[in-house]
Structure formats: C-alpha cells, structure tokens
Amino acid sequence: MRKQFATSIDTDISDSFRSACEKYDLKMNVVLEAFMKQFSEQQFKVEIGKSGIKLKIED
C-alpha cells in the first residue's frame, strides 16, 4: 500500500536534492523512502548545533 506524503521544504534544499537525485538517476521518492526507513530504524545520530541539524550514520 502507498501513502501520499506532502510537506513544505526550503526551496534551496529542495532544488539541491532534486539535482542530486537526477545525478544519481534516482527518483526523489525512492531516496526519501530509503532515508525514512533508515531514520525510523535509528541508524542515524542526530547532532544539533549552531550550524543547524546534521545526521551521521551510527556505527
């Protein structure tokens, strides 16, 4: 089963993401699904600092 997912995203981030997906010849929803799966499985460490939020893959 598929579920529609919509949210607002910063224009610069969205444009960069679209461009990166095109370079890899991947659809954006495929990359987002992979990220969401790994994030929900707690495979990332979330770091919040002065420069913003960063994700690092947990060892």
SEVEXMAR-31093 format. One record per atom (N, C-alpha, C): residue in one letter; chain; residue number from 1; x, y, z. Coordinates in steps of 0.1 Angstrom, whole numbers, plus 5000, padded with zeros to 4 digits. Layout:
# SEVEXMAR-31093
<resn:a	chain:A	resi:NUM	xx:X	yy:Y	zz:Z>
...
***
This chain:
# SEVEXMAR-31093
<resn:m	chain:A	resi:1	xx:5008	yy:4988	zz:5000>
<resn:m	chain:A	resi:1	xx:5000	yy:5000	zz:5000>
<resn:m	chain:A	resi:1	xx:5009	yy:5012	zz:5000>
<resn:r	chain:A	resi:2	xx:5005	yy:5023	zz:4993>
<resn:r	chain:A	resi:2	xx:5012	yy:5035	zz:4992>
<resn:r	chain:A	resi:2	xx:5004	yy:5046	zz:4999>
<resn:k	chain:A	resi:3	xx:5012	yy:5056	zz:5005>
<resn:k	chain:A	resi:3	xx:5005	yy:5067	zz:5012>
<resn:k	chain:A	resi:3	xx:5011	yy:5080	zz:5006>
<resn:q	chain:A	resi:4	xx:5002	yy:5090	zz:5003>
<resn:q	chain:A	resi:4	xx:5007	yy:5103	zz:4998>
<resn:q	chain:A	resi:4	xx:5013	yy:5110	zz:5010>
<resn:f	chain:A	resi:5	xx:5025	yy:5117	zz:5007>
<resn:f	chain:A	resi:5	xx:5032	yy:5124	zz:5017>
<resn:f	chain:A	resi:5	xx:5036	yy:5138	zz:5012>
<resn:a	chain:A	resi:6	xx:5031	yy:5148	zz:5018>
<resn:a	chain:A	resi:6	xx:5035	yy:5162	zz:5014>
<resn:a	chain:A	resi:6	xx:5039	yy:5171	zz:5025>
<resn:t	chain:A	resi:7	xx:5049	yy:5179	zz:5023>
<resn:t	chain:A	resi:7	xx:5053	yy:5188	zz:5033>
<resn:t	chain:A	resi:7	xx:5060	yy:5200	zz:5027>
<resn:s	chain:A	resi:8	xx:5062	yy:5211	zz:5034>
<resn:s	chain:A	resi:8	xx:5069	yy:5222	zz:5028>
<resn:s	chain:A	resi:8	xx:5084	yy:5221	zz:5032>
<resn:i	chain:A	resi:9	xx:5092	yy:5224	zz:5022>
<resn:i	chain:A	resi:9	xx:5107	yy:5223	zz:5023>
<resn:i	chain:A	resi:9	xx:5113	yy:5235	zz:5018>
<resn:d	chain:A	resi:10	xx:5124	yy:5240	zz:5024>
<resn:d	chain:A	resi:10	xx:5132	yy:5251	zz:5019>
<resn:d	chain:A	resi:10	xx:5135	yy:5249	zz:5004>
<resn:t	chain:A	resi:11	xx:5133	yy:5260	zz:4996>
<resn:t	chain:A	resi:11	xx:5135	yy:5259	zz:4982>
<resn:t	chain:A	resi:11	xx:5149	yy:5255	zz:4978>
<resn:d	chain:A	resi:12	xx:5159	yy:5261	zz:4984>
<resn:d	chain:A	resi:12	xx:5173	yy:5258	zz:4981>
<resn:d	chain:A	resi:12	xx:5176	yy:5243	zz:4984>
<resn:i	chain:A	resi:13	xx:5171	yy:5238	zz:4995>
<resn:i	chain:A	resi:13	xx:5173	yy:5224	zz:4998>
<resn:i	chain:A	resi:13	xx:5166	yy:5215	zz:4988>
<resn:s	chain:A	resi:14	xx:5154	yy:5218	zz:4985>
<resn:s	chain:A	resi:14	xx:5146	yy:5210	zz:4976>
<resn:s	chain:A	resi:14	xx:5153	yy:5210	zz:4962>
<resn:d	chain:A	resi:15	xx:5157	yy:5221	zz:4957>
<resn:d	chain:A	resi:15	xx:5164	yy:5222	zz:4944>
<resn:d	chain:A	resi:15	xx:5177	yy:5214	zz:4944>
<resn:s	chain:A	resi:16	xx:5185	yy:5215	zz:4955>
<resn:s	chain:A	resi:16	xx:5197	yy:5207	zz:4956>
<resn:s	chain:A	resi:16	xx:5194	yy:5192	zz:4956>
<resn:f	chain:A	resi:17	xx:5184	yy:5188	zz:4964>
<resn:f	chain:A	resi:17	xx:5180	yy:5174	zz:4965>
<resn:f	chain:A	resi:17	xx:5176	yy:5169	zz:4951>
<resn:r	chain:A	resi:18	xx:5168	yy:5176	zz:4944>
<resn:r	chain:A	resi:18	xx:5163	yy:5172	zz:4931>
<resn:r	chain:A	resi:18	xx:5175	yy:5170	zz:4922>
<resn:s	chain:A	resi:19	xx:5184	yy:5180	zz:4922>
<resn:s	chain:A	resi:19	xx:5196	yy:5179	zz:4913>
<resn:s	chain:A	resi:19	xx:5204	yy:5167	zz:4917>
<resn:a	chain:A	resi:20	xx:5206	yy:5164	zz:4930>
<resn:a	chain:A	resi:20	xx:5214	yy:5153	zz:4934>
<resn:a	chain:A	resi:20	xx:5208	yy:5140	zz:4929>
<resn:c	chain:A	resi:21	xx:5195	yy:5139	zz:4931>
<resn:c	chain:A	resi:21	xx:5187	yy:5127	zz:4927>
<resn:c	chain:A	resi:21	xx:5189	yy:5125	zz:4912>
<resn:e	chain:A	resi:22	xx:5188	yy:5135	zz:4904>
<resn:e	chain:A	resi:22	xx:5190	yy:5134	zz:4890>
<resn:e	chain:A	resi:22	xx:5204	yy:5130	zz:4886>
<resn:k	chain:A	resi:23	xx:5214	yy:5134	zz:4893>
<resn:k	chain:A	resi:23	xx:5228	yy:5130	zz:4890>
<resn:k	chain:A	resi:23	xx:5229	yy:5115	zz:4893>
<resn:y	chain:A	resi:24	xx:5222	yy:5110	zz:4903>
<resn:y	chain:A	resi:24	xx:5223	yy:5095	zz:4906>
<resn:y	chain:A	resi:24	xx:5213	yy:5087	zz:4898>
<resn:d	chain:A	resi:25	xx:5205	yy:5094	zz:4890>
<resn:d	chain:A	resi:25	xx:5194	yy:5088	zz:4882>
<resn:d	chain:A	resi:25	xx:5184	yy:5081	zz:4891>
<resn:l	chain:A	resi:26	xx:5180	yy:5087	zz:4902>
<resn:l	chain:A	resi:26	xx:5171	yy:5081	zz:4911>
<resn:l	chain:A	resi:26	xx:5159	yy:5090	zz:4913>
<resn:k	chain:A	resi:27	xx:5147	yy:5085	zz:4915>
<resn:k	chain:A	resi:27	xx:5135	yy:5093	zz:4918>
<resn:k	chain:A	resi:27	xx:5136	yy:5097	zz:4932>
<resn:m	chain:A	resi:28	xx:5132	yy:5110	zz:4935>
<resn:m	chain:A	resi:28	xx:5132	yy:5115	zz:4948>
<resn:m	chain:A	resi:28	xx:5125	yy:5107	zz:4958>
<resn:n	chain:A	resi:29	xx:5113	yy:5101	zz:4955>
<resn:n	chain:A	resi:29	xx:5106	yy:5093	zz:4965>
<resn:n	chain:A	resi:29	xx:5113	yy:5081	zz:4969>
<resn:v	chain:A	resi:30	xx:5121	yy:5075	zz:4960>
<resn:v	chain:A	resi:30	xx:5129	yy:5063	zz:4963>
<resn:v	chain:A	resi:30	xx:5140	yy:5067	zz:4974>
<resn:v	chain:A	resi:31	xx:5147	yy:5078	zz:4972>
<resn:v	chain:A	resi:31	xx:5157	yy:5083	zz:4981>
<resn:v	chain:A	resi:31	xx:5150	yy:5086	zz:4995>
<resn:l	chain:A	resi:32	xx:5139	yy:5093	zz:4994>
<resn:l	chain:A	resi:32	xx:5132	yy:5097	zz:5007>
<resn:l	chain:A	resi:32	xx:5127	yy:5084	zz:5014>
<resn:e	chain:A	resi:33	xx:5122	yy:5075	zz:5007>
<resn:e	chain:A	resi:33	xx:5118	yy:5062	zz:5014>
<resn:e	chain:A	resi:33	xx:5130	yy:5055	zz:5021>
<resn:a	chain:A	resi:34	xx:5141	yy:5055	zz:5014>
<resn:a	chain:A	resi:34	xx:5153	yy:5048	zz:5019>
<resn:a	chain:A	resi:34	xx:5157	yy:5056	zz:5032>
<resn:f	chain:A	resi:35	xx:5158	yy:5069	zz:5031>
<resn:f	chain:A	resi:35	xx:5161	yy:5077	zz:5043>
<resn:f	chain:A	resi:35	xx:5152	yy:5075	zz:5054>
<resn:m	chain:A	resi:36	xx:5139	yy:5075	zz:5051>
<resn:m	chain:A	resi:36	xx:5129	yy:5074	zz:5062>
<resn:m	chain:A	resi:36	xx:5130	yy:5060	zz:5069>
<resn:k	chain:A	resi:37	xx:5132	yy:5050	zz:5061>
<resn:k	chain:A	resi:37	xx:5134	yy:5037	zz:5066>
<resn:k	chain:A	resi:37	xx:5146	yy:5036	zz:5076>
<resn:q	chain:A	resi:38	xx:5157	yy:5041	zz:5071>
<resn:q	chain:A	resi:38	xx:5169	yy:5041	zz:5080>
<resn:q	chain:A	resi:38	xx:5168	yy:5050	zz:5092>
<resn:f	chain:A	resi:39	xx:5161	yy:5061	zz:5091>
<resn:f	chain:A	resi:39	xx:5159	yy:5070	zz:5102>
<resn:f	chain:A	resi:39	xx:5150	yy:5064	zz:5112>
<resn:s	chain:A	resi:40	xx:5139	yy:5057	zz:5108>
<resn:s	chain:A	resi:40	xx:5130	yy:5051	zz:5117>
<resn:s	chain:A	resi:40	xx:5136	yy:5039	zz:5124>
<resn:e	chain:A	resi:41	xx:5146	yy:5033	zz:5118>
<resn:e	chain:A	resi:41	xx:5154	yy:5022	zz:5124>
<resn:e	chain:A	resi:41	xx:5165	yy:5027	zz:5133>
<resn:q	chain:A	resi:42	xx:5165	yy:5040	zz:5135>
<resn:q	chain:A	resi:42	xx:5175	yy:5046	zz:5144>
<resn:q	chain:A	resi:42	xx:5190	yy:5044	zz:5139>
<resn:q	chain:A	resi:43	xx:5192	yy:5044	zz:5126>
<resn:q	chain:A	resi:43	xx:5205	yy:5042	zz:5121>
<resn:q	chain:A	resi:43	xx:5213	yy:5055	zz:5120>
<resn:f	chain:A	resi:44	xx:5208	yy:5066	zz:5124>
<resn:f	chain:A	resi:44	xx:5214	yy:5079	zz:5123>
<resn:f	chain:A	resi:44	xx:5216	yy:5085	zz:5137>
<resn:k	chain:A	resi:45	xx:5227	yy:5092	zz:5139>
<resn:k	chain:A	resi:45	xx:5229	yy:5100	zz:5151>
<resn:k	chain:A	resi:45	xx:5225	yy:5115	zz:5147>
<resn:v	chain:A	resi:46	xx:5216	yy:5121	zz:5155>
<resn:v	chain:A	resi:46	xx:5212	yy:5135	zz:5152>
<resn:v	chain:A	resi:46	xx:5220	yy:5144	zz:5161>
<resn:e	chain:A	resi:47	xx:5227	yy:5154	zz:5154>
<resn:e	chain:A	resi:47	xx:5235	yy:5164	zz:5160>
<resn:e	chain:A	resi:47	xx:5229	yy:5178	zz:5158>
<resn:i	chain:A	resi:48	xx:5226	yy:5185	zz:5168>
<resn:i	chain:A	resi:48	xx:5220	yy:5198	zz:5167>
<resn:i	chain:A	resi:48	xx:5231	yy:5208	zz:5173>
<resn:g	chain:A	resi:49	xx:5235	yy:5218	zz:5164>
<resn:g	chain:A	resi:49	xx:5245	yy:5227	zz:5168>
<resn:g	chain:A	resi:49	xx:5242	yy:5241	zz:5162>
<resn:k	chain:A	resi:50	xx:5251	yy:5250	zz:5164>
<resn:k	chain:A	resi:50	xx:5249	yy:5264	zz:5159>
<resn:k	chain:A	resi:50	xx:5248	yy:5264	zz:5144>
<resn:s	chain:A	resi:51	xx:5254	yy:5255	zz:5137>
<resn:s	chain:A	resi:51	xx:5253	yy:5255	zz:5122>
<resn:s	chain:A	resi:51	xx:5240	yy:5247	zz:5117>
<resn:g	chain:A	resi:52	xx:5232	yy:5242	zz:5126>
<resn:g	chain:A	resi:52	xx:5220	yy:5235	zz:5122>
<resn:g	chain:A	resi:52	xx:5220	yy:5221	zz:5126>
<resn:i	chain:A	resi:53	xx:5211	yy:5213	zz:5119>
<resn:i	chain:A	resi:53	xx:5210	yy:5199	zz:5123>
<resn:i	chain:A	resi:53	xx:5218	yy:5190	zz:5113>
<resn:k	chain:A	resi:54	xx:5225	yy:5181	zz:5118>
<resn:k	chain:A	resi:54	xx:5233	yy:5171	zz:5110>
<resn:k	chain:A	resi:54	xx:5229	yy:5157	zz:5114>
<resn:l	chain:A	resi:55	xx:5230	yy:5148	zz:5104>
<resn:l	chain:A	resi:55	xx:5228	yy:5134	zz:5107>
<resn:l	chain:A	resi:55	xx:5241	yy:5126	zz:5103>
<resn:k	chain:A	resi:56	xx:5244	yy:5117	zz:5112>
<resn:k	chain:A	resi:56	xx:5256	yy:5109	zz:5109>
<resn:k	chain:A	resi:56	xx:5251	yy:5094	zz:5111>
<resn:i	chain:A	resi:57	xx:5256	yy:5086	zz:5102>
<resn:i	chain:A	resi:57	xx:5253	yy:5072	zz:5103>
<resn:i	chain:A	resi:57	xx:5259	yy:5066	zz:5115>
<resn:e	chain:A	resi:58	xx:5251	yy:5059	zz:5124>
<resn:e	chain:A	resi:58	xx:5257	yy:5052	zz:5136>
<resn:e	chain:A	resi:58	xx:5265	yy:5040	zz:5132>
<resn:d	chain:A	resi:59	xx:5276	yy:5038	zz:5139>
<resn:d	chain:A	resi:59	xx:5284	yy:5026	zz:5137>
<resn:d	chain:A	resi:59	xx:5278	yy:5014	zz:5143>
***
